[in-house]
Amino acid sequence: MTKKIAVVHHADRRADVRMPYAPGIVVRRGSLVFLSGVTAAPVYHHHPHREEDFDLPPTMEAQAVLALENLKKTLEAAGASLADLVSATRYLTDVEEQDDLNRVWARYLGGHLPTTTTVEVSRLATHPRCKLEISAIAVTDDD
């Protein structure tokens, strides 16, 4: 059965404001896919952590590209794509770099707007060099 989702907007929505996210999404039909948080580091890295797994680029833009590529791989493994995202939580170690993330986010998602929450944290558990982590929920067609 084909998934069925609907974007929720307020009755007094301002048409003159460009939003990088949807205020809400209702899932009426489909299978939910819950994704663990991904960073710019390889999804499959050693535990306990090894320094060689975390040779990461220093910029938010470069790390955002790697994190979104990791997110895409996990979605593809679940039979989904970025167009199936309905919600994402983005954890940043410096909220001042949010615009850099948003530019990459827009390139990857195009006009698709899942709900998002962006939170500044003092550090991510993965590694001190990680600047962001993205966890997400997607909806796919029922099997």
VOGU-3710 file (C-alpha; in Angstrom, 3 decimals, decimal comma):
1> mtkkiavvhh> 0,000/0,000/0,000  1,290/3,463/-0,875  2,337/5,722/1,975  0,118/8,698/2,691  1,439/11,785/4,453  0,157/15,339/4,681  2,047/18,516/5,566  0,367/20,562/8,297  0,279/24,372/8,063  -1,363/26,963/10,282
11> adrradvrmp> -4,501/28,692/9,014  -2,689/32,051/9,239  0,434/30,835/7,416  2,608/33,634/6,088  3,244/33,086/2,378  6,025/35,709/2,311  8,339/33,685/4,600  10,548/30,849/3,286  10,653/28,023/5,810  13,374/25,313/5,720
21> yapgivvrrg> 11,043/22,824/7,428  7,383/21,810/7,698  5,563/22,788/10,903  4,018/19,318/11,073  3,423/16,139/9,085  0,590/13,648/9,557  1,347/10,038/8,575  -1,895/8,341/7,554  -0,423/5,238/5,934  3,045/3,721/5,532
31> slvflsgvta> 5,836/2,046/7,469  7,956/4,074/9,864  11,752/3,883/9,660  13,634/5,136/12,724  17,237/6,141/12,043  19,995/6,338/14,620  21,981/9,530/14,707  24,688/9,912/12,070  27,689/12,198/12,019  30,448/12,836/9,498
41> apvyhhhphr> 32,289/9,806/10,912  31,821/6,407/9,297  28,578/4,786/10,479  30,515/1,608/11,217  33,369/2,645/13,495  35,104/0,914/16,370  33,751/0,743/19,909  35,558/1,697/22,017  36,377/4,523/19,644  39,692/4,638/17,818
51> eedfdlpptm> 41,237/7,922/16,773  41,818/6,749/13,179  38,047/6,509/12,602  37,639/10,241/13,198  39,860/11,993/10,662  37,114/14,503/9,853  37,072/17,728/7,840  37,112/20,874/10,001  34,147/22,731/8,467  30,431/22,362/9,123
61> eaqavlalen> 29,727/22,310/5,384  32,074/19,381/4,730  30,826/17,487/7,773  27,199/18,135/6,777  27,864/16,561/3,366  29,375/13,456/4,984  26,566/13,194/7,553  23,878/13,487/4,868  25,649/10,878/2,744  25,625/8,570/5,798
71> lkktleaaga> 21,931/9,310/6,319  21,227/8,547/2,635  23,024/5,189/2,895  20,966/4,159/5,914  17,743/5,258/4,230  18,661/3,347/1,055  19,390/0,234/3,124  15,838/0,549/4,493  14,348/0,976/1,013  13,835/4,723/1,468
81> sladlvsatr> 15,355/8,028/0,384  15,739/11,557/1,705  12,340/12,319/0,119  10,813/9,899/2,659  12,024/11,839/5,715  9,216/13,154/7,883  11,242/14,318/10,882  14,855/15,092/11,741  16,626/16,261/14,877  19,911/18,041/14,197
91> yltdveeqdd> 22,412/18,433/17,023  25,114/21,070/16,464  28,082/21,918/18,644  27,899/25,537/17,428  24,491/26,892/16,433  26,262/29,794/14,696  27,125/27,262/11,957  23,457/26,418/11,334  23,359/28,432/8,085  26,206/26,302/6,672
101> lnrvwarylg> 24,241/23,174/7,561  21,032/24,618/6,101  22,708/25,306/2,740  23,845/21,678/2,481  20,469/20,475/3,791  18,679/22,437/1,036  20,979/20,995/-1,670  20,263/17,448/-0,524  16,539/17,795/0,194  15,572/20,282/-2,503
111> ghlpttttve> 11,955/21,291/-1,982  11,213/18,421/0,414  10,665/19,760/3,923  10,510/17,315/6,837  9,845/18,610/10,325  13,108/19,535/12,046  14,409/20,491/15,425  17,893/21,944/15,760  19,632/21,863/19,132  23,013/23,182/20,254
121> vsrlathprc> 24,963/20,766/22,442  28,317/21,173/24,175  29,704/17,994/22,621  28,589/14,926/20,713  29,274/11,491/22,175  30,846/10,187/18,963  34,009/12,328/18,959  35,054/15,899/19,874  35,759/16,649/16,164  32,132/15,925/15,193
131> kleisaiavt> 30,225/19,154/14,644  26,760/17,692/14,042  24,615/14,623/14,433  21,316/13,967/12,663  18,688/11,474/13,801  15,563/11,022/11,711  12,281/9,262/11,013  11,144/8,314/7,512  7,971/6,792/6,093  8,014/4,200/3,327
141> ddd> 5,307/2,353/1,461  3,809/-0,607/3,321  5,110/-3,961/2,154
//
